[in-house]
């Protein structure tokens, strides 16, 4: 069993590597990383649900795909399966992710997050988005550890 810092670092690296290698885009990398880290409670085909979110929802540069992937990943633990079921942990944890990204990067909008990169296909822009993808995956994992969703060895 890994320690908290090791599990978070491993999660960050896995998500970043998926994106860096071109296996997945931001949202897909986050949901796949978290689903795998949880032992695949959902079929790996869950990535299909995340495939429309990259580059700000279908390349519209609206909501950051990594944030969308993070919201879906939080749903793996805090979402509901039955109509009308309570989900007391969903909204506060998703709002916390949103607020964390706003406080860290100034926005959750892909267009704003990438405005300093006139060439969207540039290596610098790719590195920036890979970093955000890793940051979101790491944040979700830290949240899961702190809330007892994922167990780790004491530091």
C-alpha positions as CSV (number, residue, x, y, z in Angstrom):
1,X,0.0,0.0,0.0
2,X,1.3,3.4,-0.9
3,X,1.6,6.5,1.3
4,X,-0.7,9.4,0.7
5,X,2.0,11.5,-1.1
6,X,3.1,8.5,-3.2
7,X,-0.5,7.7,-4.2
8,X,-1.2,11.3,-5.2
9,X,2.1,11.5,-7.2
10,X,1.4,8.2,-8.9
11,X,-2.1,9.4,-9.9
12,X,-0.8,12.7,-11.2
13,X,1.9,11.0,-13.3
14,X,-0.5,8.4,-14.7
15,X,-3.0,11.0,-15.9
16,X,-0.2,13.2,-17.3
17,X,1.3,10.2,-19.1
18,X,-2.0,9.2,-20.7
19,X,-2.3,12.7,-22.1
20,X,1.4,13.2,-22.9
21,X,1.6,9.9,-24.9
22,X,-1.6,10.8,-26.8
23,X,-3.5,7.8,-25.4
24,X,-6.3,10.1,-24.1
25,X,-7.2,13.8,-24.0
26,X,-7.6,15.6,-20.7
27,X,-11.0,14.5,-19.6
28,X,-10.4,10.9,-20.7
29,X,-7.1,10.8,-18.9
30,X,-8.6,11.9,-15.6
31,X,-11.6,9.5,-15.6
32,X,-9.5,6.6,-16.8
33,X,-6.8,7.2,-14.2
34,X,-9.3,7.5,-11.3
35,X,-11.4,4.6,-12.4
36,X,-8.3,2.4,-12.6
37,X,-7.0,3.7,-9.2
38,X,-10.3,2.7,-7.7
39,X,-9.9,-0.8,-9.1
40,X,-12.2,-0.2,-12.0
41,X,-15.6,-0.1,-10.3
42,X,-16.9,0.9,-13.7
43,X,-16.1,-0.8,-17.0
44,X,-13.1,0.9,-18.7
45,X,-15.5,1.8,-21.5
46,X,-16.6,4.6,-19.2
47,X,-14.0,6.6,-21.1
48,X,-16.5,7.0,-23.9
49,X,-18.5,9.3,-21.7
50,X,-15.5,11.6,-21.3
51,X,-14.7,11.7,-25.0
52,X,-16.8,14.7,-25.8
53,X,-15.3,17.0,-23.2
54,X,-11.7,17.6,-24.5
55,X,-10.7,21.1,-25.5
56,X,-13.5,22.7,-23.6
57,X,-16.4,20.4,-24.7
58,X,-16.0,19.3,-28.3
59,X,-13.2,21.8,-29.1
60,X,-15.5,24.7,-28.2
61,X,-12.9,25.9,-25.6
62,X,-15.6,26.3,-23.0
63,X,-15.3,24.3,-19.7
64,X,-11.8,22.8,-19.3
65,X,-11.9,19.1,-20.2
66,X,-9.7,18.2,-17.2
67,X,-12.2,19.8,-14.9
68,X,-15.0,17.9,-16.7
69,X,-13.1,14.7,-16.2
70,X,-12.6,15.6,-12.5
71,X,-16.3,16.1,-12.0
72,X,-17.0,12.7,-13.6
73,X,-14.3,11.1,-11.5
74,X,-15.8,12.6,-8.3
75,X,-19.1,11.1,-9.4
76,X,-17.5,7.6,-9.2
77,X,-17.6,8.0,-5.5
78,X,-20.2,10.7,-4.7
79,X,-22.7,10.3,-7.5
80,X,-26.1,8.5,-7.3
81,X,-27.4,5.5,-9.1
82,X,-31.1,5.6,-8.3
83,X,-33.6,8.4,-9.0
84,X,-34.2,10.6,-6.0
85,X,-31.3,9.0,-4.0
86,X,-29.5,11.4,-1.7
87,X,-26.0,12.6,-2.7
88,X,-24.9,14.8,0.1
89,X,-21.2,14.6,-0.8
90,X,-21.6,15.3,-4.5
91,X,-22.2,19.1,-4.7
92,X,-19.7,20.2,-2.0
93,X,-16.9,18.1,-3.4
94,X,-17.5,19.2,-7.0
95,X,-17.7,22.8,-5.9
96,X,-14.5,22.4,-4.0
97,X,-12.7,21.1,-7.2
98,X,-14.2,24.0,-9.2
99,X,-13.0,26.5,-6.6
100,X,-9.6,24.9,-6.4
101,X,-9.1,25.3,-10.1
102,X,-10.3,28.9,-10.1
103,X,-8.0,29.7,-7.2
104,X,-5.0,27.9,-8.8
105,X,-5.4,28.9,-12.5
106,X,-7.9,31.8,-12.4
107,X,-10.6,30.1,-14.5
108,X,-12.2,26.8,-15.5
109,X,-12.6,28.0,-19.1
110,X,-10.3,26.3,-21.6
111,X,-10.2,29.5,-23.7
112,X,-9.0,31.5,-20.7
113,X,-6.6,28.8,-19.5
114,X,-4.9,28.6,-22.9
115,X,-5.1,32.3,-23.9
116,X,-1.3,32.7,-23.5
117,X,-0.7,30.1,-26.2
118,X,-1.6,31.6,-29.6
119,X,-0.7,28.3,-31.3
120,X,-3.0,25.7,-29.7
121,X,-0.9,23.0,-31.2
122,X,2.3,24.2,-29.5
123,X,4.3,22.1,-27.2
124,X,4.1,24.8,-24.5
125,X,0.3,24.7,-24.6
126,X,0.3,20.9,-24.5
127,X,2.6,21.0,-21.4
128,X,0.2,23.5,-19.7
129,X,-2.8,21.3,-20.3
130,X,-1.0,18.1,-19.3
131,X,-0.1,19.9,-16.0
132,X,-3.7,20.9,-15.4
133,X,-4.8,17.3,-16.2
134,X,-2.4,15.9,-13.6
135,X,-3.4,18.6,-11.1
136,X,-7.1,17.7,-11.4
137,X,-6.4,13.9,-11.1
138,X,-4.1,14.5,-8.1
139,X,-6.8,16.8,-6.5
140,X,-9.4,14.1,-6.9
141,X,-7.2,11.4,-5.4
142,X,-6.3,13.6,-2.5
143,X,-10.0,14.3,-1.9
144,X,-10.7,10.5,-2.0
145,X,-7.9,9.8,0.4
146,X,-9.0,12.6,2.8
147,X,-12.7,11.3,2.7
148,X,-11.8,7.7,3.1
149,X,-12.8,6.6,-0.4
150,X,-9.2,5.4,-1.0
151,X,-7.0,4.0,1.8
152,X,-3.3,4.6,2.0
153,X,-0.5,3.8,4.4
154,X,0.2,6.4,7.0
155,X,3.0,8.8,6.2
